[in-house]
Amino acid sequence: MSTQPDIVASANAFAPAGARQRYVQCANSAGLHRMAYTEWGDPDNPRVLVCVHGLTRSGRDFDRVAAALADVYRVVCPDVAGRGLSDWLPDASRYVVPQYIADMVTLIARLDVETVDWFGTSMGGLIGMSLAGLPGTPVRKLLINDVGPHLEPEALGRIGGYVGQPARFATLEEGIDQAALLAASFGPLTLDEWREINAPLLRQREDGAWEFRYDPAIATPFRASSPEANAAGEAMLWHLFEAITCPVLVVRGALSDLLSRGTLAQMVARGRDVSSIEIAGVGHAPAFLDPAQIALARRFFVGDDDAS
């Protein structure tokens, strides 16, 4: 099993108030790894919302969403393998959606529920879209935050320019500021909000420096992709998306460079039960810290027509 390097800061240094920190054992091609998740609300509630983050982020991005919906849901926010408090994979080639789907199926089995609702941002949306399109899927409702089957090449180039690059920071605040710079398109967040979502992304090394918590090797499959592989992947994603039968809400940041308006229009046209909304003044991807954005999610998942 591949674990994260030893660190000075406790694994629970930034644990959210009101949540439970848990782990589930998952399988990979070389053995087993632990996937961390935070859990909010009644642990016996059969109504579950799974919230899955973007490429270099963590489940802690959803603290406010989870707190706001924990009155209705048992909210589960995993750290995808190689991120947050989860183990790093021994084989970097396994940092791909099929492995993540397998891990999420294991997580859902641990939760002992038949169905889940899904909130996926960027990579988390791709995982949710892929899982929701499979026969026998447990996904009952799906919110896709600023991603689609077609990803704009310019945005992929931008992301590829920083993911996995070595970075060391003298202080926690320096690391938080760098993470904010990389995620500036999330929207006009306050300094406190940037600290809230970015501090969990960082850890202190034994030498006193700070670094990002995710495994740099997550960039390996990202950088190894070819135009042919990208085209095949997009075709598969469209196939899975068109197979989704549950209600889908696609949220787009109006300034997004990853999800174009053209792709969004295709998703609405080609999907079976797809609605969409744009959030003004935000790029990739809306952070869902703003009360209005959280209210949007609540209306979709817990609307008056779905109070049962």
N, C-alpha and C positions, 0 to 999 in steps of 0.2 A: 504494500500500500504506500502511495506517495503522499506525504504530508507536507505542510508548509514548513519553511525553515524556522528554527527557534527564534522567538521574539521576546522582547522585554515586557511589552504591554500585555496584560491579561487578555484572554480571548473575549472576556465579557466587559472589557473596559468601556465600551460604548453601548452596552446592552440597553434596549429601550425599556422605559418604565411601562408596566402593564402587560408585557409580553413574556412568553416562555421561550427559552432557547433550547432547541432540540436538534437531534441528529438522526439520520436514517442511513443504514448500510446499503450501498448500491454495488452492482457488479460492473466491471469493465473487462477488456480483453486480457488484462494481465493480473486480475485479482479483484480486490474489493476496495471501495473508497467510501468515506463518510460525506454525506451532503448535509450541511447545516440548514436549519430553517427556524424562523421565529413564528410563533403561533399566538394569535390574539383571540379573545372572546371565549365563550363556553367550550371547553374541550370535548364535550359530549354533543355539541350541536351538529346534526347531520348535514346542515347547509354550509358548504365550504366554498370559500373564494380563494383561489390560488393566484398569487401576484408574482410575476416573474420579470426580472430586470433586464437591462441591456448588456452589451458586450463586455464592458469593463466595470460594470457597476455592482451593486449588491442588493439583497432583499431589503436592506434598510432604507432604500429609496421610497418604500411604501409605508413607512411608519404612520404618516398622517392619514393616508387612505385606510389603512388597517384600523386605526383608532376610531375613525369616523364610521366604519361599517361593522365594527365588532358587536354592535347591538343586535345585528341581524345575522351575521355570519360568524363562523369560525374562520378567521383569516389566516392563511398560511403563506409566508413569504420566504421561499428558499433562496439560498446562495448557490447559484449554478456551479457545478464542479470547476475548480480552479479559481474561484472567486470567494470573497468574503471569508467566512470561517470554514468553508468546505475544503476537503483535501484536494491537492493537486493530482492530476492523472499521471501515471507513469509513462504513458504513451501519448505524446502531443497530438498525434493524428486522430485521437479520439475526441478532441475538442470540436465536435460537430453535432448537428441537430439530432441525428439518430441516437447518439449516446445520451443526449439531454432528454430526449423523449423517454428512453428506457429508464432513466433516473426518475423522471416525473411519474411514470407508471408505478415504480416502486414506492415513491412517496405517497401516491394516492392509495395504494394498497395498505400502507402503514396507517393512513388516516381512517381506513375501514369505512369508506363511503362509496356509494354507487355512482354518484355524479358530482361534478364540481363546476363552478363558474370560473372563468379565467380572465385575468387582466394581464396582458403582456405588452411590455414596452420594448420596441425595437427587436433585439434578439428574442426576448421573451414572447413577443408577438409571433415571430416565426415559429417558435416551438409550439405555441398554442394553436396556431393555424395548422401546423402539420399534424398535431395530435387530434384536433377537432375534425380533420378530414379523413381519419382512419375509420374503417368499419368497427362498430362496437365502441366508439369513443365515449369516454365518460363526460366530455365537455358539454354542458347544458346551455351556457351563454358565453360569448367571447367578445371581449373588448380588445381591439388591436390598436396600440398606441404608436402611430407614425411609422408604419412599415407595411410592406406589401410584397407580393411575389416578384415584382420587378424592383430592383434597387438601382438608383442612379449611379453611374460609374464615377462621377465627380465626387460624390459623397463617400463612396467606397475608397477612393484615393485619399480623401482627407482623413478618414479613420485609419487607413493603413499607414499613414504617415506618422502616427503616434502610438498605436497599440503595440505593446511588447517592447517599446524602447526603454532602455535602462534610465532610471531617474532616481536621484537621491536628494533629500531635502534636509537642511540643517534643523528645521523646526517643523512641528505639526502644522502651524499656520502657513508656512511656505508651501507645504504639500496641499493643503486645502485650497490655497489660492491657485496653484497650478491645475488642480482638478477642476476648479471653477472656470479657468481659462479654456480648458479642453471642452467643457460642457456649456460654454457661454450661450449656445443656441437653445438651451433649455428654457430660457426666458429671463426676464429682469428680476432675479431673486435678490433678497437682501443678504447682507453678510452673515447674519444668523442662520438663514436658510441654507446658504452654501455650506456653512459649518455643519449643520444638522445632517445633510445628506453625504457630505464628503469626508468627514472625520472617520466614519466606519470603513472607508476605502483604504485607510493608511495604517501602517504599523511601524513600531520603533524597533530597529535592529539592535543587536548587542553592542555595536560601536556607537550607539546614540543617535545615528542618523535615522531619517524616516524614509519609507518607500511605499509604493502602492502594494496593496495586499494581493492583487491577482497574479496568477502565474504568467510570466512573460510568454510562455510557450503557447498560450491561447492564440497567438498571432500566427503560429505555424501553418495550420490549414488555411487561414485567411490569406496568407501571402502565397501559398502554393496553388491557389486557384488559377485556372486558365479560362480564356473566353469560351472554350468548348464546355468545360465543366460548369461555368456560370450559366450558360444557355440551358444545359441539361437540368441544372438545379432549378432554374426559373420555371421550366416546363413542368417539373414535378410539383413545384409549389402552386402553380395555377391549377393543376389537376386536383391537388388536395383541397385548395380553396374552393373550387367549384363543387366539391363533394360535401362541403359543410352544410348541414341541414339546420343547425341551431341558429338563433338570432345572433347577428354580428354587428357590432358598432365599430367603425374605423374612425379614429381620431387623427387628424392631421394638423401639425403646426403649419400655419399659413405661410411661413417662411422656410419650410423644410426643404433641405437639399437631397434628402434620401427618398422620400415618398412624394412623387410629383402629382399634380392635379390630374394629369392624364391617367396615371396608374390608378388613382383613387376612383376616377370615373369608371374605369374598366372593372374595378372590384365591385362597385355597386351594380354594374350592368351584368356581370358574369356570375355573381354570387346569387344564392337562393333567397336569402333573407338578410340583406345587408343595408344598413343605413350609415350615414357618415356625417361628420361635423368638423369644421375647421376652427382652430383657436388663433385669434389674431395676435400679432406681435411676438410669435414664438416660432422657433425653427424645429430642429430635430433634437430632442423630442419633448413635448410638454411634460413638465415635472410633476404635475398633479400635487403641488403643495398649496396652491391657491384654492380658497374655499369654493369658488365658482367652478373650478375644474373638478374638484372632489364631488360637488353636487351633481355635475354632469354624469360622473360614474355612478353615483348613487341612483339617479333617475333611471339609468339603463338597467342596473342590476336589481333595484328594489322598488321600481315604479309602482304606482297605485294598482296597476293591473296585474301586479305580481307580488301581492302582499302575503300569499299563502306560505 
